[in-house]
Amino acid sequence: MLKPLNPLLHSELRLAIVSILVGVEEADFVYIRKETGATAGNLSVQIDKLQKAGYIDVDKGFRGKMPRTTCRLTEVGRKAFSDYVETLREYIEPR
């Protein structure tokens, strides 16, 4: 029997956010929005969901006078992503 896919990561935008963060130390909101093509409002909601799950850390600050939000993948998030990818492999690899 196949394991269920993590519903939090099965969302296209949340998966995209985590996929971006797995390859970098951190990424700011503007970069993630540009890479995903998401609206600022939708991206903000999805980042909040990932943060509440403990998958990402979010730092809000300023660069000069401009507000800056930076996201970083946590070890919990990294493990969840790894497990998600492994489960997908089980779905697509022949038995």
N, C-alpha and C positions, 0 to 999 in steps of 0.2 A: 504494500500500500504506500502511495506517495505521501510525503509530508506536505502539510499545507504551506503555502507561501506566506511570508510575513505581510499582513495586510497594510501595515504602516509603510513598508517599502514598495509595495505593489502599486502604489500610486505613481503615475508617470513623472510628475513634477518632483515628488519627494525622492524618488529613485534617482532622478537627474541631479538633484542637489547633493545627495550622498555620493554619487558617482564622481562628481566634480571634486568634492572634498577629499575623497580617498586618495587622490593623486597629488594633493598639495598640502602644505602645512596649514594654510588658512586662505580664505577667499573673502573678499568684501561683497556686500549686498549688490552693488552696481555690477560687478563682474559676473556674479551668479545670475542676475536678471538678464544681462546681455547674452550669456551663454545659453540660458534656458528659453529665452523669448517670453518669459512669464510677465504678467503685469506686476507692478510693485505690490498691490494689495494681495493678490493671490500668493505671491512669493512670501510675503510677510506671514500670512496665515500658515503656510506649509513649514516655514522655518520654525515658527512657534510650536507646531505639533512635534517636530523632530527634537526641539529643545526640551519640551515637556517629557518626552520619552527618554531623555538622557543620551540621545544619539549625537547631538552637537552641542557645543558651547557657543554662546553668542556674546560678543563684547560690543557695547555701544560706547562710542567716544567721539572725538573730534579730530579732524586733520585740519589744522589751522582753525578757521571758523566754520568749516563744513562738517556736518554730522557724518559719522562713518560707523557702519555696522559690519563687524567681522565675524565670520563663522569658522569653526574648527571642529573636525570630527573627533569624537571621544573614543576611548577604547570600546565602550559598549556599542557605539555606532559602527565601529570598524568590524567588530564581531558579528553584529546583526547583518551587515552587508556581506561579509564572508559567508555566513550561513545561508543568506538569501541566494547568493550565486551558486553555492553548492547544491541547494535544493533545485534550482533551475537546471543544473547539470543532470540531476537525477531524472528530471522530467524529459530531457531531450536525448539522453544517451540510451542506446538500446540495451536491453537486459539480456 
